[in-house]
Amino acid sequence: MSCHFLYKHIQREIMAILRMIKRSSATRDIPKGHFAVYVGEMQKKRFVIPISFLSEPLFQDLLSQAEDEFGFEHPMGGVTIPCSEDLFMDLTSRLRK
C-alpha cells in the first residue's frame, strides 16, 4: 500500500468520524473538541477523548482496526474500538503525554 493511498484512506476515516459526531444526538454531554468512543471486548465502556487524537498515528491504527471490525457507526453515537479497556487506557495515557 502506497503512502499516498494510506493517507487518503486515513483522511476518509477521519472525515467519516467527524460527520458521525456532528449528526449524533448523544453529543450533548460531550465537551467541545471531544468525541465518544466505546471500548471493550464483550461489554463496551464509553470514553470521551479529544478530537486531537485523530491526528495521532497510534490512534489512526486503532481506527483502521475499528473500521475493519465494526465500521464507524455505534447505536449510542460514538465509535466502537475493538480492544480491551486496559490497552485503550494505556494508549490514551501515552497520547496525553
Backbone as ProteinMPNN parsed JSONL, in Angstrom:
{"seq_chain_A": "MSCHFLYKHIQREIMAILRMIKRSSATRDIPKGHFAVYVGEMQKKRFVIPISFLSEPLFQDLLSQAEDEFGFEHPMGGVTIPCSEDLFMDLTSRLRK", "coords_chain_A": {"N_chain_A": [[0.844, -1.165, 0.0], [0.643, 2.159, -0.923], [2.057, 5.208, 0.429], [0.594, 7.5, -0.173], [-1.958, 6.469, -0.794], [-2.603, 5.321, 1.688], [-2.64, 7.613, 3.304], [-4.823, 8.996, 2.162], [-6.843, 7.164, 2.732], [-6.889, 7.205, 5.553], [-7.596, 9.86, 5.899], [-10.207, 9.811, 4.86], [-11.393, 8.148, 6.767], [-11.226, 9.743, 9.087], [-12.813, 11.935, 8.309], [-15.286, 10.628, 8.049], [-15.756, 9.913, 10.702], [-15.926, 12.459, 11.89], [-18.235, 13.453, 10.597], [-20.125, 11.657, 11.611], [-19.986, 12.304, 14.317], [-20.984, 14.926, 14.318], [-23.688, 14.57, 13.574], [-24.725, 13.067, 15.585], [-27.013, 12.528, 18.184], [-26.305, 12.079, 20.751], [-24.27, 13.69, 21.553], [-24.605, 15.847, 23.165], [-23.719, 15.895, 25.803], [-21.021, 15.953, 25.587], [-17.945, 17.573, 25.766], [-16.907, 20.433, 23.836], [-14.651, 19.847, 21.157], [-14.113, 17.218, 21.694], [-14.923, 13.662, 21.494], [-17.03, 10.716, 21.625], [-16.085, 7.376, 22.338], [-16.518, 3.839, 22.226], [-15.351, 1.221, 24.083], [-14.028, -2.014, 24.515], [-14.122, -5.589, 24.856], [-16.201, -7.486, 25.31], [-18.313, -6.228, 26.896], [-19.095, -2.903, 26.323], [-17.464, 0.117, 27.174], [-17.917, 3.561, 27.636], [-15.893, 6.241, 26.564], [-14.746, 9.593, 26.633], [-12.897, 11.441, 24.489], [-10.2, 13.622, 23.31], [-10.543, 15.314, 20.16], [-8.16, 15.794, 18.924], [-6.708, 13.454, 19.074], [-7.245, 12.132, 16.738], [-5.324, 12.793, 14.889], [-3.096, 11.403, 15.595], [-0.735, 8.866, 14.882], [-0.743, 6.304, 16.234], [-3.36, 6.179, 17.214], [-4.732, 6.349, 14.828], [-4.089, 3.889, 13.683], [-5.513, 2.221, 15.386], [-8.087, 3.086, 14.751], [-8.28, 2.183, 12.109], [-8.379, -0.566, 12.531], [-10.769, -0.636, 13.946], [-12.589, 0.211, 12.002], [-12.407, -1.896, 10.163], [-13.439, -4.008, 11.693], [-15.873, -3.132, 12.915], [-16.986, -0.955, 11.522], [-17.96, 2.514, 11.546], [-20.241, 3.416, 12.82], [-22.101, 3.615, 15.815], [-24.692, 2.574, 17.93], [-25.154, 4.315, 20.052], [-24.044, 6.705, 19.336], [-21.23, 7.018, 18.958], [-17.829, 5.933, 18.343], [-16.831, 2.586, 17.911], [-14.27, 0.811, 19.446], [-12.14, -1.84, 18.904], [-10.734, -3.247, 21.254], [-9.185, -4.147, 24.401], [-10.155, -2.541, 27.472], [-7.963, -1.923, 29.107], [-5.776, -1.842, 27.297], [-6.618, 0.293, 25.682], [-6.69, 2.397, 27.562], [-3.983, 2.511, 28.226], [-2.881, 3.284, 25.754], [-4.16, 5.809, 25.349], [-3.187, 7.189, 27.558], [-0.504, 7.405, 26.891], [-0.741, 9.034, 24.634], [-1.633, 11.386, 25.749], [0.556, 12.446, 26.989]], "CA_chain_A": [[0.0, 0.0, 0.0], [1.466, 3.359, -1.001], [1.831, 6.199, 1.482], [-0.472, 8.401, -0.617], [-3.219, 5.754, -0.629], [-2.833, 5.194, 3.123], [-3.001, 8.949, 3.786], [-6.188, 9.263, 1.7], [-7.727, 6.269, 3.475], [-6.991, 7.744, 6.913], [-8.345, 11.104, 5.773], [-11.619, 9.439, 4.706], [-11.835, 7.642, 8.073], [-11.393, 10.88, 9.99], [-13.977, 12.695, 7.851], [-16.474, 9.841, 8.394], [-15.955, 10.048, 12.148], [-16.388, 13.817, 12.175], [-19.638, 13.54, 10.16], [-20.911, 10.897, 12.563], [-20.01, 13.069, 15.56], [-21.863, 16.083, 14.129], [-25.107, 14.217, 13.493], [-25.11, 12.255, 16.735], [-27.807, 13.222, 19.203], [-25.729, 11.79, 22.068], [-23.1, 14.536, 21.783], [-24.935, 16.997, 24.013], [-22.96, 15.858, 27.055], [-19.599, 15.842, 25.253], [-17.356, 18.911, 25.633], [-16.42, 20.835, 22.517], [-13.301, 19.376, 20.899], [-14.019, 15.83, 22.134], [-15.926, 12.756, 20.96], [-17.213, 9.493, 22.406], [-15.732, 6.068, 21.787], [-16.943, 2.708, 23.04], [-14.194, 0.345, 24.13], [-14.187, -3.246, 25.27], [-14.267, -6.774, 24.026], [-17.565, -8.008, 25.469], [-19.144, -5.109, 27.301], [-18.465, -1.658, 25.87], [-17.439, 1.248, 28.101], [-17.832, 4.832, 26.905], [-14.843, 7.197, 26.917], [-14.775, 10.848, 25.89], [-11.49, 11.751, 24.229], [-10.004, 14.804, 22.463], [-10.509, 15.137, 18.705], [-6.749, 15.846, 18.514], [-6.198, 12.084, 18.95], [-7.437, 11.684, 15.353], [-4.106, 13.043, 14.101], [-2.007, 10.578, 16.137], [-0.588, 7.599, 14.152], [-1.18, 5.157, 17.041], [-4.815, 6.177, 17.255], [-5.178, 6.059, 13.464], [-4.01, 2.434, 13.53], [-6.648, 1.665, 16.12], [-9.282, 3.395, 13.958], [-8.302, 1.273, 10.959], [-8.862, -1.845, 13.046], [-12.182, -0.453, 14.293], [-13.353, 0.257, 10.761], [-12.443, -3.252, 9.612], [-14.24, -4.911, 12.506], [-17.185, -2.63, 13.3], [-17.459, 0.245, 10.842], [-17.848, 3.651, 12.459], [-21.492, 3.736, 13.497], [-22.436, 2.966, 17.078], [-26.065, 2.981, 18.236], [-25.184, 5.383, 21.045], [-23.472, 7.929, 18.793], [-19.789, 7.081, 19.11], [-17.033, 4.997, 17.563], [-16.505, 1.383, 18.661], [-12.855, 0.463, 19.337], [-12.032, -3.27, 19.206], [-9.598, -3.626, 22.092], [-9.51, -4.172, 25.828], [-10.106, -1.235, 28.132], [-6.593, -1.699, 29.583], [-4.968, -1.424, 26.15], [-7.062, 1.623, 25.291], [-6.249, 3.361, 28.571], [-2.532, 2.643, 28.066], [-2.649, 4.073, 24.541], [-4.564, 7.203, 25.547], [-2.285, 7.845, 28.513], [0.696, 7.768, 26.126], [-1.069, 10.155, 23.742], [-1.835, 12.603, 26.556], [1.866, 12.952, 27.468]], "C_chain_A": [[0.898, 1.24, 0.0], [1.113, 4.33, 0.117], [0.686, 7.134, 1.115], [-1.837, 7.743, -0.423], [-3.582, 5.653, 0.851], [-3.278, 6.528, 3.713], [-4.443, 9.268, 3.405], [-7.193, 8.418, 2.471], [-7.951, 6.797, 4.892], [-7.793, 9.037, 6.903], [-9.839, 10.817, 5.661], [-12.184, 8.927, 6.029], [-12.128, 8.796, 9.027], [-12.618, 11.698, 9.597], [-15.275, 11.951, 8.192], [-16.782, 9.957, 9.882], [-16.497, 11.43, 12.483], [-17.84, 14.019, 11.745], [-20.548, 12.824, 11.155], [-21.051, 11.663, 13.878], [-20.999, 14.227, 15.443], [-23.33, 15.704, 14.15], [-25.606, 13.402, 14.684], [-25.903, 13.08, 17.741], [-27.211, 13.033, 20.59], [-24.545, 12.703, 22.39], [-23.387, 15.716, 22.697], [-24.103, 17.047, 25.29], [-21.453, 15.732, 26.827], [-19.034, 17.249, 25.076], [-16.888, 19.181, 24.2], [-14.971, 20.368, 22.36], [-13.061, 17.936, 21.323], [-15.047, 14.987, 21.399], [-15.938, 11.476, 21.77], [-16.729, 8.28, 21.621], [-16.219, 5.012, 22.764], [-15.878, 1.641, 22.933], [-14.526, -0.891, 24.959], [-14.411, -4.414, 24.338], [-15.672, -7.346, 24.121], [-18.523, -6.861, 25.783], [-18.41, -3.823, 26.952], [-18.577, -0.57, 26.936], [-17.217, 2.513, 27.286], [-16.716, 5.695, 27.481], [-15.038, 8.441, 26.065], [-13.328, 11.303, 25.746], [-11.368, 12.963, 23.307], [-9.977, 14.452, 20.973], [-9.063, 15.148, 18.201], [-6.131, 14.457, 18.39], [-6.32, 11.568, 17.519], [-6.188, 11.884, 14.495], [-2.919, 12.195, 14.559], [-1.926, 9.238, 15.4], [-1.034, 6.37, 14.934], [-2.704, 5.051, 17.062], [-5.384, 5.873, 15.868], [-5.114, 4.562, 13.172], [-5.196, 1.753, 14.21], [-7.952, 1.912, 15.357], [-9.398, 2.492, 12.744], [-8.821, -0.095, 11.376], [-10.352, -1.761, 13.369], [-13.048, -0.452, 13.042], [-13.495, -1.144, 10.173], [-13.415, -4.151, 10.372], [-15.677, -4.444, 12.715], [-17.778, -1.583, 12.37], [-17.383, 1.38, 11.851], [-19.11, 3.945, 13.241], [-21.635, 2.951, 14.799], [-23.832, 3.448, 17.445], [-26.159, 4.141, 19.228], [-24.497, 6.657, 20.563], [-21.982, 8.077, 18.989], [-19.119, 6.072, 18.204], [-16.721, 3.799, 18.455], [-15.054, 1.002, 18.388], [-12.682, -0.996, 19.775], [-10.786, -3.641, 20.001], [-10.042, -3.642, 23.539], [-9.439, -2.751, 26.392], [-8.691, -0.911, 28.592], [-5.69, -1.211, 28.461], [-5.33, -0.003, 25.731], [-6.576, 2.683, 26.28], [-4.739, 3.571, 28.512], [-2.211, 3.529, 26.867], [-3.002, 5.54, 24.766], [-3.68, 7.913, 26.56], [-0.982, 8.243, 27.836], [0.44, 8.954, 25.218], [-1.239, 11.464, 24.507], [-0.52, 13.219, 27.021], [2.53, 13.835, 26.458]], "O_chain_A": [[1.805, 1.355, 0.825], [0.018, 4.284, 0.677], [-0.104, 7.521, 1.977], [-2.77, 8.385, 0.059], [-4.733, 5.874, 1.226], [-4.194, 6.568, 4.534], [-5.206, 9.76, 4.237], [-8.271, 8.896, 2.824], [-9.085, 6.829, 5.371], [-8.589, 9.278, 7.811], [-10.65, 11.497, 6.289], [-13.324, 9.236, 6.377], [-13.164, 8.812, 9.692], [-13.385, 12.112, 10.467], [-16.258, 12.579, 8.584], [-17.943, 10.084, 10.271], [-17.429, 11.555, 13.277], [-18.601, 14.684, 12.447], [-21.616, 13.33, 11.5], [-22.123, 11.665, 14.483], [-21.767, 14.48, 16.371], [-24.146, 16.447, 14.695], [-26.793, 13.088, 14.767], [-25.509, 14.189, 18.1], [-27.575, 13.756, 21.517], [-23.881, 12.505, 23.408], [-22.487, 16.508, 22.976], [-23.816, 18.13, 25.801], [-20.7, 15.441, 27.757], [-19.588, 18.04, 24.313], [-16.524, 18.264, 23.464], [-14.168, 20.472, 23.287], [-11.92, 17.475, 21.315], [-15.944, 15.526, 20.752], [-14.996, 11.177, 22.503], [-16.936, 8.173, 20.412], [-16.321, 5.253, 23.967], [-15.533, 1.201, 21.836], [-15.219, -0.811, 25.973], [-14.83, -4.253, 23.192], [-16.274, -7.66, 23.095], [-19.434, -6.573, 25.007], [-17.226, -3.679, 27.258], [-19.639, -0.363, 27.522], [-16.416, 2.524, 26.351], [-16.595, 5.864, 28.694], [-15.448, 8.351, 24.908], [-12.626, 11.521, 26.733], [-12.317, 13.3, 22.6], [-9.447, 13.411, 20.583], [-8.774, 14.567, 17.155], [-5.138, 14.286, 17.683], [-5.582, 10.666, 17.124], [-6.021, 11.209, 13.479], [-1.845, 12.268, 13.961], [-2.932, 8.537, 15.296], [-1.647, 5.473, 14.357], [-3.261, 3.96, 16.941], [-6.413, 5.206, 15.756], [-5.986, 4.025, 12.49], [-5.795, 0.826, 13.665], [-8.823, 1.043, 15.323], [-10.5, 2.076, 12.385], [-9.61, -0.711, 10.66], [-11.106, -2.696, 13.101], [-14.125, -1.049, 13.03], [-14.579, -1.532, 9.737], [-14.127, -4.956, 9.771], [-16.601, -5.257, 12.696], [-18.984, -1.343, 12.427], [-16.79, 1.213, 12.917], [-19.056, 4.662, 14.24], [-21.32, 1.762, 14.858], [-24.127, 4.632, 17.284], [-27.151, 4.87, 19.233], [-24.383, 7.61, 21.334], [-21.509, 9.199, 19.175], [-19.777, 5.429, 17.386], [-16.383, 3.972, 19.626], [-14.65, 0.883, 17.232], [-13.041, -1.347, 20.899], [-9.881, -4.284, 19.469], [-11.145, -3.202, 23.866], [-8.751, -1.884, 25.853], [-8.253, 0.234, 28.489], [-4.921, -0.269, 28.649], [-4.447, 0.811, 25.457], [-6.105, 3.745, 25.874], [-4.262, 4.685, 28.725], [-1.367, 4.421, 26.956], [-2.222, 6.423, 24.409], [-3.446, 9.115, 26.438], [-0.408, 9.285, 28.152], [1.319, 9.799, 25.046], [-1.008, 12.539, 23.952], [-0.485, 14.388, 27.406], [3.627, 14.336, 26.702]]}, "name": "protein", "num_of_chains": 1, "seq": "MSCHFLYKHIQREIMAILRMIKRSSATRDIPKGHFAVYVGEMQKKRFVIPISFLSEPLFQDLLSQAEDEFGFEHPMGGVTIPCSEDLFMDLTSRLRK"}
